[in-house]
Amino acid sequence: MAILVGFALGVFVAGRFLQAQVNEVVGLDENSSLPRKLAETLQLSPQQAEQVKPLAKTHHKAVRQMRRTFIQQREARFDSLMLQLQPILTETQQQKLNNFKQQRIEKRLQQQEKVKARRLKRGLPVDE
């Protein structure tokens, strides 16, 4: 049982690590300060700064799609793990696993609400 729990935690931690890497890249949104920071750092002319804005917006859209795909893949892997664990576990262990999964879902929903609140506070769209 300890091996199974360790495996489940390993999958979870690996997913969190990859999500952290993706989140580093995702910090860009349509109202991002990236175009402004690039303009300042590179001392862009006003014309160049205007050319950077649509590029940053296109980049942002692509990265957001990457993040969505990653999240979907991570959830599919986790669901697959849950299905593989069920025949191995006792009824009590299965209930604990179901509770673990429910807590995980609730935590994810709370995180999503926090992100929405931050985006609203910053005046950004909350379409995720």
Summary of the structure (lengths in Angstrom):
residues: 128
radius of gyration: 19.9
end to end distance: 36.8
largest distance: 66.9
contacts: 294
relative contact order: 0.11
helix: 84%
strand: 0%
